[in-house]
Amino acid sequence: MVQQESDLPVDLSAPAKRALIGSGYLQLEQLANVREAEIEGLHGVGPRTLKQLRTALEARGLSFAATKGGKE
């Protein structure tokens, strides 16, 4: 079995990494296609993880997908 490389922030907590990878999110670019609320709903993902992900996305000129109406 070939393990795919992940470019998620290395300082994420182990539960957050397991939640993201277990849901199929290995690359930051994938997170730009989903709403922040969807990621927040994953077990192991909390405010600190969301902040880390937002920062990592912004560093690449990306952000979480917008919601209908622009706000959650």
HELIX and SHEET records of a PDB file:
HELIX    1   1 ALA A   14  GLY A   22  1                                   9    
HELIX    2   2 LEU A   28  LEU A   31  1                                   4    
HELIX    3   3 GLU A   36  GLU A   40  1                                   5    
HELIX    4   4 PRO A   47  ALA A   59  1                                  13    
END                                                                             
